[in-house]
Amino acid sequence: MDRRLPTQLAYRILAGFDKHYRLFTRTTVAARDRFARADWAAVQDAQKERIRFYSERVNETTRELIQMLDKPVISTELWRNTKNAYSRLVLGHPQAELAETFFNSVFSRLFRHRGLDNQHLYIHAGNTVRAPFRPERLSQTIDLQPDPIAAFRQLIQPKRFGAHFANIDADLALVWARLQPQVATQELTRLELVDSVFYRNKGAYLVGRLLGPSGFVPIILPIRHGDDGLHIDALLTNEDEISIVFSFTRAYFMVSTQTPGALVRYLKELMPHKTWAELYSAIGLQKHGKTEFYRAFLHHLNQSRDQFVAAPGIKGMVMTVFTLPSLDIVFKVIKDEFTPPKDSNKTQVKAKYALVKQHDRVGRMADTHAYSNFVFPRHRFSDALIEELLADAASEVELTDTQVIIKHLYVERRMTPLNLYLDDADEDQLAAAIEDYGKAIKQLAAANIFPGDMLFKNFGVTRHGRVVFYDYDEISYMTECNFRIIPPPRYPEDEWAAEPWYSVGPMDVFPEEFGRFLLSKATVRKAFMAHHKDLLTQEYWQGLKEGIQAGQFPDLYPYPQSCRLRP
């Protein structure tokens, strides 16, 4: 082996990562101009493009490595030396942790996810450590007194948004009117705002803290376009409100930073209950979010003793789902054969999940990480669960004496299935859940997603009480659907026939039928009809479809109406 080869390979991989992050940053920085122009179509295109960058650079780098190697085989000596050389190169690199993940991705692509151990890869963090909490390097602070409105205006720097504010001082007067009692009660004296602006969908977000001698209060100021210019739309000052803005059910923020670890460390201070994986994913670094999840998963396994079990709820027709009771995650495996009437295939299901990954999830679809050859310790699986996996998805499961290896696995946040939640809910809880269920469907539809199978078992309830869709095998774009009214029967016998008396195309949807499947219980029907009876009409769905085709983009807010400064 040429002694120079490990260093050459390491340089090539790091060059691939640096190219990726340059392109990633270029697209991210341009978010300001897209927001200023209110070019929402470009916003969505850029979101999809930025996600694609990673795989494109990994593939490109892998091809270059193949040309450098006589025969790409897993040589422990070669790749141990390559990893050591790479570790020296990324020492002090501003995105060192992301560069380690890129190394892992290239190795995995090169060897088809085989030989994945810490000799070859950064299974555990390499020489990178968590960034210390150094807010002064990311933000600016100012005293609130003697003029709090002037202090806010100075840190906000309204001109940097590239579009004029209709009346920034009037907005800030409303902000201060809401903040003043809290500032006085908690003796908050200084305002701190992160220099970088967080852009997503139709909003720009300023993130920071209000500081005082006894602690701090988080603050987010969402900025949106109005008829006469920009305006501050809302004020958020508690962890739950902020956590929903950074939820795993929303698209990734575009926020420019050369030190992502430091920015994530800042966000962790504001939202200590969020995992590192969630926060990296929230700022568009979902590949490193996968790495962070896997490391946390390994740590959790070492700290726990419970066994993996089948997930509670109705068995899926397409997926086998299991979980670890002590971990709020579910693991999903595509079945080898789907239960009728499902007639799709594995390739189509994978395409649906990829669609969701790139689409605006509008707070109503769970983010999902896909893994290849995910390794579990076999002794943590009951015989019954192994039997279920082999019965449902034998082609996806490989067993050794010590391991259960899932060839293609989806990992998703565990939620309470809506059907189980409704079974245990009191009258008020049921009414609130059904109202939010209808809102979820409407918001997905407005974002050009038709859920397909809208049964309650395909939705979950988060810890914040939000209803979220998580079963994607039947989703399609609204613009692909043909929303129809059931024609009247030709003869009385038509209504009793086994087959419909009208033609049904593959993309035909009959909204008036939804109630028959969803609203058999009187309490559920009452709650649904109080708020969402329009979902049972063809006119509603067709109107949404025509709006999407006309280029309309919905106004969806990742915070409650009570946070908004104006009605």
Sequence and secondary structure as in RCSB ss.txt:
>XXXX:A:sequence
MDRRLPTQLAYRILAGFDKHYRLFTRTTVAARDRFARADWAAVQDAQKERIRFYSERVNETTRELIQMLDKPVIS
TELWRNTKNAYSRLVLGHPQAELAETFFNSVFSRLFRHRGLDNQHLYIHAGNTVRAPFRPERLSQTIDLQPDPIA
AFRQLIQPKRFGAHFANIDADLALVWARLQPQVATQELTRLELVDSVFYRNKGAYLVGRLLGPSGFVPIILPIRH
GDDGLHIDALLTNEDEISIVFSFTRAYFMVSTQTPGALVRYLKELMPHKTWAELYSAIGLQKHGKTEFYRAFLHH
LNQSRDQFVAAPGIKGMVMTVFTLPSLDIVFKVIKDEFTPPKDSNKTQVKAKYALVKQHDRVGRMADTHAYSNFV
FPRHRFSDALIEELLADAASEVELTDTQVIIKHLYVERRMTPLNLYLDDADEDQLAAAIEDYGKAIKQLAAANIF
PGDMLFKNFGVTRHGRVVFYDYDEISYMTECNFRIIPPPRYPEDEWAAEPWYSVGPMDVFPEEFGRFLLSKATVR
KAFMAHHKDLLTQEYWQGLKEGIQAGQFPDLYPYPQSCRLRP
>XXXX:A:secstr
  TTHHHHHHHHHHHHHHHHHHHHHHHHHTHHHHHHHT HHHHHHHHHHHHHHHHHHHHHHHHHHHHH SS    
HHHHHHHHHHHHHHHTT TTHHHHHHHHHHHHHHHTTT S STTTS SS  S       GGGTEEEEE  S HHH
HHHHHH GGGGSS BS HHHHHHHHHHHHHHHHHHHT  EEEEESS EEETTEEEEEEEEEETTEEEEEEEEEEE
ETTEEEE B B SHHHHHHHT TTS   B   S HHHHHHHHHHH TTS HHHHHHHTT HHHHHHHHHHHHHHH
HHH    BEE SSS  SSEEEEE TTSSEEEEEE SS  TT    HHHHHHHHHHHHHS  TTTB  EEEEEEEE
EEGGGB HHHHHHHHHHHGGGEEE SSEEEEEEEEEEE  EEHHHHHHH  HHHHHHHHHHHHHHHHHHHHTTEE
 S   GGGEEE TTS EEE   TT EEGGG EE      SSGGGGG SS SS   TTEE GGGHHHHH  SHHHH
HHHHHHHGGGG HHHHHHHHHHHHTT      SS GGGBS  
